[in-house]
Amino acid sequence: MVVGAGSSGAQIADELNRAGRKVVLSVGPHDRPPRRYRNRDFVWWLGVLGLWDLAAQKPGTEHVTISVSGAYGGSTMDFRRLASEGVMLVGRTQSFLDGTLYFADDASTNIAAGDKNYADMLDAADAYVLASGLDLPLEPEARKAWPEPSCLSNPLRSLNLADENVTTIIWATGYKQDFSWLKVDAFDEKGAPIHQRGVSKEPGVYFLGLPWQSRRGSTFLWGVWHDAKFVADQIAIQRAYADYDGEARSVCPANNLYRLKLLGHQMTHTRIRKFNTAIHTPSKTSTMIFARPL
């Protein structure tokens, strides 16, 4: 019994099935990009299509994982193929009681959504090739659809482990963050880090690798470097502030609001924001400008 259909769970189920084991795979929401398409790796496609740099998740996709395999040189993960090879697909695992696992009636929905994600990415890749004028080989076999397996048309809703002789459950459901060991004021009431792109409100505490820290790629080796560079720059900036030992002096901040008393052809009051250059006045008007912080 394998619970979780991200890259780890799907590949484990595939490996066990190839080894001759009877495998049941619990499938939740997922994206499944092509491992390679038109002579390019899916990491390349996610990059040129701007999908690594998405700044925020679509509503309702907080728990959607990516399912792709690196085994045997890398292959696209297709759950319908797994089913045709003997893997029993079930919906998301909901509960366990008296030796029985219970599943949601969503296996078909989850797999259909994954299929749509796959097809959408092929369409986007084809459109990019056409628009960019790239000479990449066509790959019509990538759109081959496996038949609907009986485990989707007649889904299993429960599984008695003893009756089915299930002796091992592999939980491939990811990890829960736990920062309880870090005794600093840097977390909200749920224990999640409070930060801006990895910069904590606690001096000297920084984060990297958080889900969607600044973009979709923040938790991947392919994308974490964006956040690593930003955090390193912020550390250097804070160290520069800490090392400063110059004398304090009175300055007039350029970005503050000012109340100006204009003397000349007409007296008026106004406000000026973000002055970085000299103030220019009409040449025919003799004007004196007095400014002080509001």
N, C-alpha and C positions, 0 to 999 in steps of 0.2 A: 504494500500500500504506500503510494507516494502522494503526499499532500503538497500541492503547489506546482504550477505549470510555468514558472519563469524559466530562465535559461538553465538553472541548476536542476530543478525538478523534472523538466522535460528531458534533459540529457540523461539523468539518472534512470528514468523510466525506460528510455530507449536502450541504454546499455544493459539493464537487467533483462529486458525482453529479448534482446539479441543473445543473451547468455542462457536463455531457455526458462527463465522464471515466469510465473504467472503474475502479471502486473495490473494493478488498478491505479489509475491516475486521476486525482481530483484537480479539476481545471477551473481556475478563477479568471477574472478579467485580465487581458494581456494584449500587448502589441506583438506582432511577429513579422519583422522586416525580412526581406530576402537576405540570406547570408552573402550572396554575390548576385549581381545582376548586370548584364551587358558588360562583362569584363571589369567590373568595379566592386570593391568590397562595400558592405552596407555602412561601415563607418564613414567611408568616403561620401556615400550618398547622403547620409544624415548631415554631413558637413556642408556640401554644396547646396543642399536644399534648405539650409538654415535651421534644421530641426534640433541640432545640438544646442543652439543658442536661444531657443524659446525661453522667454523670461518668466512665464507662468503657466501652470497647468490649466487645461480646460476643466470647467466644473464637472465634478463627478469622476475624475480620472486620478484621484489621489493615490489609489492603490493599484493602478494598472502597471504591470511589469513588462519587460521586454523578454521575449522567448526566442532564442537563437542558439545554435549549437556550433561549437568549435571542434567537435570530434570528427575524425576521419577527414581531416583537411578542411573542415568547416562545411556545414550544410544548413539549408533552410529548415526550420522546424515546422512540420505540418502535422497537426494532431489527427487529421483524417487518415493520413498515411500510417501513423502509429496504430490507429484503430484497425486498419486493414491488415496490419502485421500481428494483431493479437492483443494489443493493449486495450483494457476496458476503461473507457472514459466516463467519469461521473462529474457532477457539478461541484460547486464549492462546498467544502466540509463545514457543516454547521454545528454539530453537537455529537456527544458520545454518551451513551447510557446503557448500562447492563451488558457490556460487551458488544454493543452495536454502534457503528458510525452512521450518522444521518447526513444526507447531502441535499443541497438546494436544487431546485428544478431549473438550473440555469446553464447546464453544460452546453446545450445547443446554442443558446444566446451568446455565451462567452466566446465560443469557437467561431460563430458567424461574425462577431465583432472583430475578432482577430483576423479572419479572412478578409474583411473589408479593409482593415488597416494595411494588410499586405497588398491588396489590389490598388488601393489609393497610392501607396508608395511607388508601385510600378508605373502608374499613370503619371505621377509627378516626375519620376525619373525620365520617362519617355518625353514628356513635355520639355524638360530641361535640355535633353540631348538635341531636340529639334530646335529649340530657341537658341542654343549655343553653337549649333552647327558642328557638333562633335561627331567624329567618325567611330562610333561604337557599334559592335555587331548586334543585330536584332536577336532576341531570345524568346521566341513565341512559346517554347516549351515551359517557360516559367509560369505561364498562366494555366497550365494543366490543373484541372480540378479533380480531386479524389472523390469517389462516390460517398454518399451519406451512409455512415455505419449504423448498424442496428442499435448500438448503445446510445446513439443520439436520438433516434426516432422512438425508442422505448427505453428511456433513461432509468437507471437504477437509483432508487432514492435512499436505500439503506443497505448496510453490509454487516452481517454478523461475523465477527472475526474468527470465532471458533468453527462455525459451520463451513466457512470458506478456507479454513486452514491458513489464515493470515497470521504469520508469526513476527512480522517486522513492519513497523510504520516509520517511514522516513519523512520528517517534517522539513520541507524545502520552502519555508515561508518567510525567509529573511530574518532580520534581527530588529529588536526593539531597542531604541536608544535608552541608555541609563547613565546619567551623569551624577548620580547620588554621591559618588566618591569625591566629587569636586566641590569643596566647601567654600564657594564664593557666591556673591549675590549677582548671578548672571542668568537666571532661569525664571520662567513664569510659573504659575501655580500648577501646571501640568508637567513641569520638569523639562520643558523645551527651552533651548537656548534663546536668549534675547540678544539680537545682534543686527548689525547692518553690514551685509556682505561679509560676514565672518568676524567683524570687529565687535567685541562684546562691550557692554556698558561697564564691565569690571576692568579697571586698568591692568594691562599686561596679559589679558586672556583673549585668545583668538581661536577661531574655529575654521576647519577645512573639511570638505567632503560631506557637508550636510545636504540632504535632499533639497534640490532647487535652491541652493544657497544664493545663486545669482542667475542660474539658467539650468536647463535640462541636463547638460553635461557635467554639472557640479559634482556628481557622485561617481563619475567615470574617469579613468586615467586620461581619456581623450579630452576631457573638458576641465578637469580640476586645476590645470595650470593657470587658467584665467583668474581663478580666485586666489591661488597661491601667490601670483604676482601682485595682485591688489593688496593682500594681507601683508606681504613683505614690504611693500611701499608704505603702508600705514605704520608698520613697526618702525621703519626708518624715520618717518616723519615725527612720530612720538618721541623717539630717542633724540632727535634734533631739538625738539622743544625742551626735553629734560636737560640737555647739555648746555642750553643757552644760559649765559651768566652776565649778559650785558645790563647796563643800567636802565631802569624804567624811565620812560619819558612820556610827556603828554603829547598825544597825537590826535588828529582829527580824522576819524575813520571815513574812508571813501564811500562805504556802502550804507552809512546811516542816513536817516532823514534829517533834513535841515529846515529851519525856518529862516527865510530870507526876507530882509527888509530892503526893498528896492527904493532908492532915492533918485529922482530924476524927473522925467516928463510926467510920470505917473507913479504914485506910491501904491504898492500892492504887496500881498503876502503870497508866497508860493512854496512849494516843496520840490526838491530835486533829489532823484534817486540815482545811486550808482555812478557818480561822476568819476571818470578816469582821465578826463582831458580838461583843458582849460574851458572856462565858461565864456561863450561868445555872445556879445550883445550887438544890436543894430548900430551901425557906425554913426548914424545921425542922432543917436540918443546918448546923452551923457549920463551914465549910470554908475552908482557905487553899490557894491554888494557886500552886505555884512551877513555872515553865516555863523550860527552857533548850533550845537546839538539840541534837538527837541527835548 
